[in-house]
Amino acid sequence: MGILYLVATPIGNLEDLSPRAERILREAHLIAAEDTRVTGKLLAHFKISTPQTSYFDHNKANKENRILAALAEGDVALVSDAGTPGINDPGYELVRAAIDAGHKISPIPGASAPIAALVASGLATDSFLYLGYLPRKKKERRDKLAEVKNLPYTLIFFETPHRLLKSLVDIEEVLGNRELAIAREMTKMYEDFFRGNVSAARVFFEGRGPRGEFVLVVDAFHQKNVKWTEANLNIAIEAGIAEGESPSALAKRLAKESGWARRNIYKRISLIK
């Protein structure tokens, strides 16, 4: 029985195709491609003549049996237009079907836009959540953002040029003015990264007119950003006073921890004392 190879392809720079990926694409019995025209350009560059068939959202139901039949005769390579197949495309459904049919699945690692943007963002990489494209409609987009608002993970989104500014508005209003990185045209000639907070990103892109495909990497929710209740603040003030902490030092420390303004904390300290 054939092997289904999940072959990562370049997200821009063709030099990122690994020698192993090139060999698999050359030796496979068939290549299942998201868009045969896009993959055709890649194959032409490397002088690979392996036959292709398309496999994407709107024809996956009709193509699945054909690809499984091809696997019965030899190896099949699954590719997306760019990056790692199965990420933000229906590839996982073919993988599931191939597993159920008893075929071996073999990933050929390589380029992945979400991971590339994450590691270059300067934000935490130990725990992250990839969410693909944000919804097109404002309410649905805000609902999705609200679902992840309080999660302690770095968030990764794809976005298109014509929706970037709208999404930045919603991100700021729902998630707050967090730190983020925005990657554009990674590995290509005009690759660039914006790093800063959301409000600064809005100003930056409003003055330029966004072009290209974007990956947004947004800082995680941090518990320290939650404003304490009055009751919790009073408890902390009383504890600080009991420990002999000076009013100015106590106000300064609690302002950093509680989300309350230093002057308001100082007034409360005076009242409690």
Backbone as a ProteinNet text record, in pm:
[ID]
protein_1_A
[PRIMARY]
MGILYLVATPIGNLEDLSPRAERILREAHLIAAEDTRVTGKLLAHFKISTPQTSYFDHNKANKENRILAALAEGDVALVSDAGTPGINDPGYELVRAAIDAGHKISPIPGASAPIAALVASGLATDSFLYLGYLPRKKKERRDKLAEVKNLPYTLIFFETPHRLLKSLVDIEEVLGNRELAIAREMTKMYEDFFRGNVSAARVFFEGRGPRGEFVLVVDAFHQKNVKWTEANLNIAIEAGIAEGESPSALAKRLAKESGWARRNIYKRISLIK
[TERTIARY]
84	0	87.5	36.9	113.1	115.9	209.8	224.7	169.6	95.5	51.8	154.7	228.7	328.5	266.4	286	237.9	358.8	368.2	489.8	474.8	555.6	556.5	628.7	567.9	627.3	657	740.9	779.7	660.3	671	567.7	605	715.6	758.8	889.5	992	1125.2	1140.6	1162.5	1169.4	1289.5	1389.4	1504.8	1467.2	1347.6	1305	1249.6	1237.7	1196.3	1313.9	1291.8	1401.9	1435.8	1559.6	1597.3	1508	1468.6	1381.6	1244.4	1190.5	1060.3	1065.3	1171.5	1186.4	1188.2	1260.8	1269	1132.8	1060.1	928.4	833.3	834.1	747.3	783.9	908.7	954.2	918.4	924.9	907.2	762.2	677.8	539.3	464.1	365	277.9	182.2	144.7	49.4	71.2	47.2	49.5	-92.5	-145.6	-276.8	-251.1	-293.3	-258.6	-382.8	-367.7	-477	-516.6	-416.6	-438.7	-329	-366.5	-266.4	-188.4	-248.5	-176.3	-61.8	-89.2	14.9	124.9	86.1	185.4	258.5	188.9	253.1	374.5	367.9	482	600.8	570.2	675.5	739.6	655.6	707.1	789.8	744.2	817.3	955.4	962.4	1091.1	1190.9	1142.7	1232.7	1233.6	1167.4	1163.8	1109.9	996.7	929.5	805.4	788.4	679	572.3	570.1	470.8	329	235.7	96.9	33	-59.6	-130.5	-280.6	-345.2	-491.1	-523.1	-632.1	-666.4	-738.8	-718.8	-789.5	-807	-931	-956.5	-1098.2	-1139.1	-1266.1	-1386.5	-1395	-1516	-1519.8	-1409.5	-1414.3	-1364.3	-1338.2	-1277.3	-1362.7	-1495.6	-1582	-1569.7	-1556	-1545.8	-1406	-1304.3	-1166.5	-1111.3	-1172.9	-1116.4	-1100.2	-1202.2	-1194.7	-1089.5	-1076.4	-974.9	-834.6	-812.8	-680.1	-652.9	-754.2	-737.4	-707.8	-770	-741.7	-598.3	-550.8	-411.3	-315.5	-352.7	-268.5	-258.3	-360.6	-356.5	-252.7	-215.4	-119.2	21.5	33.5	165.1	154.2	266	271.2	205.5	142.5	79.6	136.4	166	213.3	101.1	68.3	-32.5	38.9	1.6	61.6	-47.9	-19	-106.6	-41.9	-107.5	-49.2	83.3	95.6	218.8	218.5	332.5	343.1	309.2	265.6	241	96.7	72.1	-66.1	-135.5	-267.5	-344.6	-363.6	-288	-303.6	-386	-507.9	-599.1	-643.4	-648.3	-702.4	-762.7	-832.4	-901.6	-811.8	-681.8	-589.3	-611	-649.4	-667	-774.5	-874.9	-981	-928.5	-839.7	-777.6	-686.2	-614.9	-527.9	-612	-725.4	-812.5	-862.9	-902.5	-952.9	-843.3	-721.9	-609.8	-574.4	-580.5	-554.3	-658.9	-785.2	-893.7	-879.9	-819.5	-801.6	-675	-601.9	-484.5	-353.2	-349.8	-226.7	-135.9	-7.4	89.9	90.5	103.4	111.8	251.8	316.4	452.7	465.7	488.4	505.4	647.1	655.5	784	790.8	856.1	850.7	914	870.6	924.3	855.3	835.2	781.4	641.1	615.9	483.4	472.3	382.2	371.5	340.7	246.2	219.2	342	416.2	533.7	644.7	663.7	766.7	738.6	612	575.8	592.2	553.6	562.1	705.9	797.2	934.3	1006	958.4	1019.7	948	840.8	756.7	818.3	899	949.2	854.8	742.7	646.7	670	607.2	629.4	592.4	678.5	657.6	630.1	630.3	615.8	472.8	376.8	236.3	158.6	100.9	33.8	-89	-176	-300.8	-316.3	-324.9	-342	-490.2	-542.8	-686.4	-720.8	-624.5	-653.5	-700.1	-790.3	-845.9	-956.4	-957.4	-1068.9	-1193.8	-1313.7	-1436.5	-1448.6	-1515.9	-1531.7	-1624.5	-1733.7	-1833.4	-1792	-1819.9	-1774.7	-1821.1	-1949.7	-2001.8	-1936.2	-1925.5	-1864.7	-1716.8	-1651.2	-1509.7	-1491.7	-1576.6	-1567.3	-1603.4	-1699.6	-1735.7	-1618.1	-1549.9	-1433.5	-1323.7	-1298.8	-1197.3	-1235.8	-1364.7	-1411.6	-1388.8	-1399	-1378.3	-1236.6	-1139.3	-998.8	-939.1	-1023.1	-975	-893.3	-938.2	-874.1	-785.8	-745.4	-659.5	-512.3	-433	-292.6	-199.3	-243.8	-164.9	-138.2	-21	4.9	-90.2	-155.5	-257.7	-203	-234.6	-186.8	-306.5	-315	-423.4	-365.2	-436.9	-413.1	-508.2	-468.7	-560.3	-527.4	-630.9	-615.7	-595.4	-539.6	-513	-637.7	-748.1	-866.2	-940.2	-906.2	-970.7	-875	-749	-651.2	-689.2	-721.6	-750.6	-876.8	-978.6	-1101.2	-1071.6	-987.6	-954.5	-873.2	-783.3	-704.5	-793.9	-896.3	-991.8	-1060	-1106.1	-1177.2	-1083.7	-961	-864.6	-839.3	-821.4	-795.4	-915.5	-1035.8	-1154.5	-1194.4	-1164.9	-1203.4	-1089.9	-967.9	-855	-778.2	-793	-714.9	-594.2	-523.4	-409.2	-284.3	-288.4	-179.3	-60.8	52.6	166.9	136.4	187.3	168.7	279.8	288.8	377.2	293.9	318.7	247	350.6	344.6	438.8	373.4	449.4	397.6	498.2	447.8	529.3	655.6	641.1	758.1	832	961.6	1059.5	1067.5	983.4	984.2	1068.6	1081.1	1166.2	1125.9	994.2	947.1	901.5	962.6	930.8	952.6	855.6	876.8	790.4	828.1	758.2	728.9	607.1	573.7	568.9	633.7	628.1	592.5	492.5	448	314.7	235.5	102.3	-2.8	-126.2	-231.3	-262.1	-269.3	-302.5	-193.9	-67.7	41.4	34.2	-7	-20.4	-129.8	-238.2	-346.7	-295.4	-223.5	-169.5	-71.6	13.1	115.7	53.2	-46.2	-102.9	-207	-268.3	-359.8	-286.2	-163.2	-86.5	-19.2	-27.4	44.9	-44.8	-159.7	-244.3	-189.9	-247.8	-192.3	-191.9	-82.2	-71.4	-4.1	-38.2	20.9	-63.3	-14.1	-82.2	-16.6	-98	-48.4	-69.5	26.4	10.2	23.4	-79.3	-79.7	-47.2	49.6	86	59.2	-38.4	-86.6	-49.3	-0.6	41.3	-72	-35.6	-132.4	-198.8	-307.7	-371.2	-282.7	-259.9	-180.1	-266.2	-266.7	-350.9	-323.9	-199.4	-164.1	-238.8	-293.2	-365.5	-509.5	-553.7	-690.2	-693	-782	-791.6	-853.8	-789.6	-839.6	-971.3	-1048.5	-1168.8	-1127.8	-1218.7	-1191	-1159.3	-1233	-1212.5	-1072.3	-1027.9	-894.3	-786.1	-809.4	-712.2	-701	-813.7	-811.9	-739.6	-760.7	-691.6	-540.9	-496.5	-353.7	-294.5	-371	-325.3	-307.3	-406.6	-399.3	-280.8	-256.6	-142.6	-11.1	-1.3	119.8	146.1	41	53.4	99.8	40.5	77.5	223.3	277	417.2	510.7	454.8	536.4	585.7	522	561.8	519.8	607	574.7	462.2	378.5	268	313.5	423.5	468.7	515.3	589.3	636.4	520.6	425.9	309.7	224.4	201.2	121.7	189.5	320.3	394.7	386.5	404.6	401.3	263.5	161.4	26.2	-24.8	24.3	-15.7	28	146.1	196.1	117.4	73.3	9.5	-141.8	-205.6	-351.9	-426.9	-358.2	-427	-490.9	-479.1	-530.6	-424.4	-471.3	-378.8	-309.8	-182.6	-103.4	-164.4	-211.5	-266.9	-392.2	-475	-596.5	-563.5	-459.4	-417	-363.1	-287.8	-230.6	-341.9	-447.7	-560.9	-625.2	-637.9	-699.2	-610.1	-481.3	-389.1	-408.7	-420.6	-440	-569.4	-675	-803.7	-800.3	-734.8	-729.8	-642.5	-532.7	-445.4	-518.7
-119.7	0	124.7	228	350.2	431.8	524.7	616.3	752.9	817.5	954.2	1047	1118.8	1213.7	1352.9	1417.8	1555.2	1645.7	1705.4	1775.3	1926.2	1984.5	2129.8	2194.1	2298.7	2370.1	2515	2585.1	2721.4	2816	2911.3	3014.2	3138.4	3132.3	3244.9	3216.2	3191.8	3168.4	3021.1	2994	2855.5	2779.6	2852.2	2785.2	2710.5	2736.9	2671.9	2531.3	2486.8	2348.3	2257.4	2163.7	2077.4	1974.2	1925.7	1820.2	1697	1662.9	1546.9	1572.4	1692.9	1726.1	1719.7	1771.4	1766.5	1621.8	1536.3	1395.2	1327.1	1351.7	1289.3	1335.3	1463.7	1514.8	1451.9	1424.6	1365.5	1217.5	1147.6	1002.6	958.8	1047.2	1009.6	963.7	879.8	832	943.1	1029.5	1137.5	1249	1373.4	1487.5	1542.2	1546.5	1606.6	1750.3	1846.9	1986.8	2071.3	2170.1	2263.5	2337.3	2382.6	2448.9	2401.2	2323.4	2264.2	2369.5	2488.8	2595.1	2648.4	2668.7	2718.1	2614	2489.7	2383.2	2356.6	2376.2	2356.6	2446.1	2569.2	2660.7	2610.1	2557.4	2500.5	2380	2291.5	2171.5	2207.1	2306.9	2349	2402.5	2477.6	2534	2423.4	2314.7	2205.5	2092.2	2117.2	2019.3	1883.8	1890.1	1769.7	1745.8	1624	1594.6	1501.4	1485.2	1398	1447.8	1360.2	1402	1464.2	1558	1623.9	1598.5	1610.4	1621.5	1725.8	1797.4	1901.5	1840.3	1902.5	1861.5	1985	2036.5	2157	2149.5	2252	2248	2208.5	2263.5	2245.7	2116	2042.5	1915.2	1797.9	1820.1	1716.2	1589.2	1606.1	1488.1	1400.4	1464.2	1388.8	1330.8	1398.2	1356.4	1255.5	1245.3	1159.5	1014.6	957.9	818.6	799.9	899.5	889.1	886.5	970	975.3	847.5	795.4	669	554.9	560.1	458	469.4	593.5	614.8	563.2	578	527.7	375.3	309.9	164.1	119	211.2	177.9	231.6	331.1	388.9	507.5	574.6	686.8	811.9	890.3	1017.3	1128.1	1241.8	1358.6	1461.1	1504.8	1609.3	1741.2	1845.8	1978.2	2083.6	2194.7	2311.6	2414.3	2528.1	2631.7	2681	2685.7	2731.4	2684.8	2639.6	2597.5	2451.5	2420.3	2281.6	2242.2	2136.1	2094	2047.2	2069.5	2033	2149	2258	2378.1	2477.8	2501.9	2596.2	2548.1	2418.3	2360.6	2224.8	2158.7	2033.2	1909.7	1930.8	1817.3	1718.1	1766.3	1675	1571.1	1605.9	1510.8	1395.8	1429	1323.6	1237.2	1300.6	1224.8	1126.5	1172.4	1085.7	967.8	996.9	890.9	789.7	839.3	750.1	662.5	720.8	641.4	531.3	567.8	470.4	358.3	391.7	291.2	208.1	238	157	204.6	325.5	376.5	441.7	439.6	508.1	656.3	742.9	886.9	932	1007.3	1052.6	1202.2	1283.8	1428.1	1461.5	1552.6	1603.4	1748.7	1776	1909.9	2016.6	2138.8	2252.5	2380.5	2468.5	2601.5	2594.6	2687.4	2703.8	2849.4	2924.3	3067.4	3098.6	3029	3061	3044.1	2936.8	2911.3	3011.7	3041.9	3139.5	3275.9	3318.7	3447.6	3445.2	3335.3	3324.6	3337.9	3261.6	3260.8	3393.2	3470.7	3601.1	3716.4	3687.3	3792.2	3862	3789.4	3842.8	3818.5	3751.9	3717.2	3573.2	3536.8	3404.4	3293.3	3193.3	3081.9	2949.2	2950.7	2824.6	2773.5	2861.8	2824	2915.8	2860.4	2944.8	2875.8	2958.2	2908.5	2966.2	2877.4	2919.5	2915.5	3026.1	3036.9	3061.4	3050.6	3069	3210.6	3222.8	3354.3	3392.6	3518	3567.1	3574.5	3560	3568.3	3701	3697.7	3818.3	3921	3873.9	3965.2	4014.1	4141.7	4206.8	4135.2	4104	4041	3905.7	3826.1	3694.4	3706.6	3807	3828.6	3864.9	3954.4	3995.6	3880.7	3800.1	3684	3587.2	3565.8	3476.3	3531.7	3661.7	3724.2	3715.3	3732.6	3724.6	3584.9	3482.6	3344.3	3321.9	3393	3369.3	3481	3577.3	3697.4	3665.1	3570.3	3543.9	3419.9	3374.4	3255.8	3295.8	3219.3	3254.7	3206.1	3220.4	3174.2	3289	3289.5	3378.6	3338.3	3436.8	3409.7	3436.7	3349.4	3364.3	3364	3467.5	3479.4	3506.2	3463.4	3510.1	3627.1	3718.9	3824.1	3872.8	3917.6	3969.4	4120.8	4180.6	4325.1	4410.5	4375.1	4460.3	4448.1	4348.9	4336.6	4366.6	4393.6	4409.9	4520.6	4638.1	4750.6	4726.1	4666.5	4634.9	4535.6	4438.5	4339.6	4401.7	4494.3	4560.2	4641.2	4706.6	4780	4684.5	4571.6	4475.6	4411.7	4383.1	4324.6	4420	4548	4645.2	4660.2	4663.5	4685.8	4562.5	4443.8	4321.1	4268.4	4264.3	4208.4	4313	4440.4	4546.3	4582	4683.5	4734.5	4651.3	4527.3	4433.5	4454.7	4396.2	4389.9	4287.1	4311.6	4216.7	4232.2	4135.4	4142.8	4109.2	4181.2	4155.6	4126.2	4005	3961.8	3974	4024	4039.7	3985.7	3908.1	3858.7	3787.9	3702.6	3633.3	3551.1	3556	3489.8	3551.6	3653	3715.8	3843.4	3905.6	4023	4135.3	4155.3	4266.9	4222.7	4117.6	4071	4182	4200.6	4293.3	4255.2	4310	4283.1	4414.5	4428.4	4537.6	4479.3	4546.9	4504.5	4625	4611.3	4721.5	4684.8	4785.6	4753.7	4773.1	4735.6	4734.2	4874.3	4971.1	5107.9	5163.4	5133.9	5179.2	5111.1	4984.4	4912	4974.9	5017	5081.2	5207.7	5289.4	5413.4	5382.1	5283.1	5246.8	5203.9	5116.5	5063.1	5155.8	5242.6	5340.8	5434.3	5463.8	5556.1	5492.6	5359.6	5293.2	5218.2	5173.8	5093.4	4952.2	4859.9	4724.2	4650.4	4581.8	4495.7	4365.4	4258.8	4129.3	4050.6	3933.2	3849.2	3868.2	3870.5	3903.1	3788.2	3774.4	3687.6	3776	3772.1	3851.2	3760.8	3802.4	3729.7	3823.6	3788.7	3878.1	3822.3	3910.7	3870.2	3802	3713.1	3638.4	3727.1	3678.4	3742.4	3720.2	3826.1	3815.3	3854.2	3771.3	3794	3929.3	3975.6	4102	4220.8	4201.2	4309.6	4324.5	4232.7	4238.2	4329.2	4425	4518	4449	4464.2	4402.4	4466.5	4390.2	4446.3	4534.6	4620	4706.8	4622.9	4515	4429.5	4370.2	4319.6	4260.5	4365.6	4485.7	4593.7	4630.1	4641.1	4676.3	4570.7	4444.7	4335.8	4349	4378.8	4392.5	4513.6	4622.3	4742.8	4712.7	4646.7	4613.9	4522.1	4427.1	4336.4	4412.1	4507.1	4585.6	4674.2	4733.6	4818.6	4734.1	4615.8	4526.8	4485.3	4476.6	4438.1	4556.8	4675.5	4793	4861.6	4829	4890.7	5037.7	5126.1	5268.1	5293.6	5396.2	5425.2	5445.2	5515.8	5541.5	5413.6	5330.3	5202.9	5108.5	5106	5018.4	5060.7	5191.6	5241.5	5210.3	5225.8	5199	5051.7	4963.9	4819.9	4774.7	4816.9	4771.8	4830.9	4947.1	5003.9	4913.2	4852	4759.8	4630	4585.2	4454.3	4457.4	4567.6	4568.1	4629.8	4713.6	4784.2	4914.1	4947.6	5073.4	5181.6	5306.7	5419.5	5438.9	5476.1	5491.4	5595.3	5707.6	5813.1	5766.3	5684.1	5633.5	5533.1	5455.7	5360	5436	5540.5	5618.3	5677.9	5728.2	5783.6	5676.7	5554	5445.1	5405.9	5409.5	5376.5	5475.3	5602.4	5705.7	5684.1	5646.9	5624.9	5502.6	5395	5272	5287.5	5362.9	5385.7	5467.2
0	0	0	-66.8	-79.5	48.6	52.8	165	124	214.6	191.1	255.1	171.3	219.2	228.5	342.2	361.9	342.4	224.4	184.3	201.9	289	307.7	189.7	134.8	21	61.4	-12.7	24.5	36.3	128.9	141.8	60.7	-9.8	-92.4	-162.8	-85.1	-140.3	-178	-306	-353.6	-298.1	-246.1	-186.4	-58.2	-6.4	117.8	96	-28.8	-52.3	-18	73.3	116.8	9.6	9	-86.8	-74.8	47.6	65.7	6	27.9	-29.1	-180.6	-240.2	-385.8	-434.3	-363.8	-404.2	-396	-287.4	-271.6	-381.8	-413	-519.3	-654	-673.2	-799.3	-808	-695.4	-696.2	-672.9	-626.7	-594.4	-719.5	-697.2	-804.9	-850	-753.9	-781	-677.7	-719.2	-627.6	-615.9	-493.5	-467.4	-422.6	-504.2	-481.9	-455.8	-369	-342.1	-469.6	-545.2	-673.9	-767.8	-869.6	-958.2	-1036.6	-1056.7	-1127.5	-1042.2	-914.8	-823.5	-808.3	-781.7	-765.9	-896.6	-1007.9	-1138.3	-1157.5	-1106.7	-1117.7	-1036.1	-918	-833.6	-902.3	-954.9	-1021.8	-1145.3	-1219.4	-1339.3	-1302.5	-1192.6	-1148.7	-1118.4	-1057.7	-1021.4	-1125.5	-1239.8	-1349.4	-1301.8	-1231	-1181.4	-1266	-1314.7	-1407.8	-1349.8	-1220	-1155.4	-1184.2	-1218.3	-1244	-1119.3	-1143.5	-1034.5	-1042.6	-928.8	-923.6	-817.9	-834.7	-737.9	-618.2	-502.7	-381.2	-294.6	-288.9	-211.5	-154.9	-83.5	-10.1	-94.4	-215.6	-294.9	-376.3	-381.9	-455.3	-372.4	-244.1	-160.1	-153.7	-152.1	-143.3	-267.5	-384.2	-508.8	-531.7	-478.3	-505.7	-406.2	-290.9	-187.5	-233.8	-296.1	-341.6	-449.2	-539.3	-644.4	-583.9	-482.5	-420.9	-342	-273.9	-202.7	-300.2	-417.1	-519.3	-567.9	-582.5	-623.1	-517.2	-390.2	-282.3	-284.4	-335.8	-346.7	-448.2	-539.7	-645.6	-617.8	-529.8	-503.6	-409	-390.7	-297.1	-355.6	-267.3	-305.2	-216.7	-279.1	-204.2	-198	-77.5	-58	-33.9	-110.2	-92.3	-90.4	-21.5	-26.3	-118.6	-135.7	-221.7	-166.7	-35.9	28.2	172.4	220	359.1	379.8	499.6	538.9	513.7	437.1	410.2	537.9	541.2	659.3	754.3	733.7	814.6	733.6	780	712.8	575.2	555.4	432.6	468.4	376.1	411.4	416	415.7	412.6	525.3	642.1	755.4	728.1	645.8	615.4	529.5	436.7	355.1	441.8	533	624.3	705.1	756.4	834.9	750.9	627.7	539.3	506	483.5	451	571.4	690.7	811.4	825.7	805.2	816.6	713.7	599.1	493.8	513.9	620.8	652.9	594	539.3	478.5	582.1	554.2	638	600.6	699.4	678.6	717.2	629.1	656.8	630.6	734.1	712.9	665.7	570.3	522.5	569.6	682.1	742	653.6	680.4	604.8	646.2	549.9	579.3	639.1	733.5	793.3	834.2	771.6	798.1	944.7	1010.5	1150.8	1240.1	1219.3	1302.9	1271.7	1143.8	1104.8	1168.3	1163.6	1222.5	1373.4	1436.6	1582.3	1631.2	1570.9	1622.3	1596.1	1498.6	1469.5	1539.1	1612.1	1668.8	1789.2	1864.1	1988.8	2105.4	2079.8	2184.9	2230.6	2340	2398.9	2301.1	2292.2	2199.2	2269.5	2402.7	2475.5	2477.5	2447.8	2454.1	2360.5	2253.7	2155.4	2098.8	2038.4	1980.9	1841	1742.6	1603	1568.2	1512.2	1486.7	1340.2	1250.5	1108.7	1078.5	980.5	946.2	1044.3	1086.2	1165.3	1076.7	1133.8	1053.8	979.4	864.7	782.4	847.4	907.8	962.3	1101.1	1125.5	1247.8	1374.1	1384.2	1505.6	1528.8	1422.4	1436.2	1472.7	1413.9	1444	1591.7	1640.1	1780.3	1874.7	1836	1917.3	1928.5	1816.9	1817.6	1907.6	1897.9	1982.6	2130.5	2158.4	2297.3	2354.8	2270.9	2316.4	2367.7	2308.8	2343.4	2427.4	2465.1	2534.4	2658.6	2739.3	2868.3	2868.2	2750.8	2742.6	2754.6	2828.6	2851.5	2740.3	2614.3	2500.6	2403.2	2344.9	2232.3	2119.9	2057.6	1956.3	1816.7	1721.7	1584.3	1490	1405.1	1307.4	1169.2	1065.9	929.5	903.4	816.6	775.2	635.2	565	429.2	434.7	329.3	330.2	353	287.4	295.8	428	512.9	643.5	759	729.2	836	933.7	883.6	972	1055.1	994.2	1068.5	1181	1151.2	1253.5	1366.2	1331.7	1435.4	1529.5	1474.2	1557.7	1655.1	1604	1689	1791.4	1751.5	1845.1	1961.6	1930.4	2036.6	2129.3	2072.3	2154.4	2235	2182.8	2254.2	2343.1	2289.1	2364.3	2442.9	2402.1	2465.1	2379.8	2421.5	2344.2	2372.7	2330.6	2358.2	2263.1	2302.5	2212.9	2104	1985.6	1876.2	1774.1	1685.9	1570.1	1447.7	1339.1	1214.1	1106.6	1053.6	950.4	813.9	716.5	580.6	479.7	384.8	273.1	320.3	418.8	472.7	367.7	374.4	286.3	147	117.5	-14.5	-12.4	-126.1	-139.7	-44.7	-26.8	54.7	193.8	244.8	379.4	481.7	571	681.4	801.2	917.6	1042.6	1112.8	1160	1250.3	1390.5	1486	1626.4	1711.5	1795.9	1880.7	1941.7	1980.3	2032.1	1922.4	1953	1851.4	1800.1	1889.8	1845.9	1754.4	1784.7	1698.3	1562	1560.3	1433.4	1347.4	1408.7	1333	1264.9	1339.2	1281.9	1170.1	1192.8	1094.8	961.4	967.8	844.4	782.5	860	801.4	707.7	738	655.6	536.3	524.1	416.2	319	364	276.5	271.6	349.9	359.4	225.6	199.3	81.5	121.4	50.4	80.6	179.5	214.8	312	448.3	553.9	686.7	784.7	876.1	992.1	1115.2	1201.9	1324.5	1442.5	1522.5	1644.1	1760.5	1844.7	1950.4	2087.2	2173.5	2307.5	2382.9	2472.1	2552.6	2657.3	2710.7	2825.5	2947.3	3023.8	3145.5	3265	3366.5	3483.6	3548.6	3537.6	3602.3	3541	3421.4	3355.3	3406.5	3492.7	3544.5	3666.9	3667.5	3779.9	3900.2	4014.8	4136.5	4179.5	4253.8	4315.6	4433.2	4477.7	4592.5	4716.7	4733.7	4850.6	4851.9	4735.8	4727.2	4748.7	4696	4713.9	4862.3	4930.1	5071.9	5155.5	5120.9	5192.1	5175.3	5052.2	5024.6	5097.6	5102.8	5173.7	5322	5380.7	5523.2	5552.8	5462.5	5481.2	5472.5	5378	5362.8	5483.2	5535	5654.2	5773.4	5787.1	5897.5	5890.4	5768.3	5749.2	5769.1	5790.1	5812.7	5686.7	5573.2	5446.4	5444.9	5397.3	5395.1	5295.3	5319.3	5227.5	5082.7	5060.5	4922.6	4855.3	4927.4	4870.3	4845.1	4939	4924.5	4805.6	4791.2	4678.4	4545.4	4540.6	4417.8	4379.7	4477.9	4450.3	4407	4480.1	4447.8	4316	4276.9	4147.7	4033.5	4048.9	3945.4	3943.2	4061.3	4071.9	4052.2	4087.2	4097.6	3980.8	3901.1	3794.4	3841.3	3970.6	4025.6	4012.9	4000.1	3992.4	4126.8	4122.7	4244.5	4340.2	4285.7	4371.6	4444	4375.5	4439.5	4549.9	4526.4	4629.8	4751.7	4725.4	4835.7	4923.9	4857.9	4933.2	5021.1	4965.9	5042	5159.9	5138.2	5247.8	5363.1	5326.7	5429.2	5506.6	5436.2	5500.6	5591.9	5546.3	5623.6	5747.8	5732.3	5847.6	5955.2
[MASK]
+++++++++++++++++++++++++++++++++++++++++++++++++++++++++++++++++++++++++++++++++++++++++++++++++++++++++++++++++++++++++++++++++++++++++++++++++++++++++++++++++++++++++++++++++++++++++++++++++++++++++++++++++++++++++++++++++++++++++++++++++++++++++++++++++++++++++++++++++

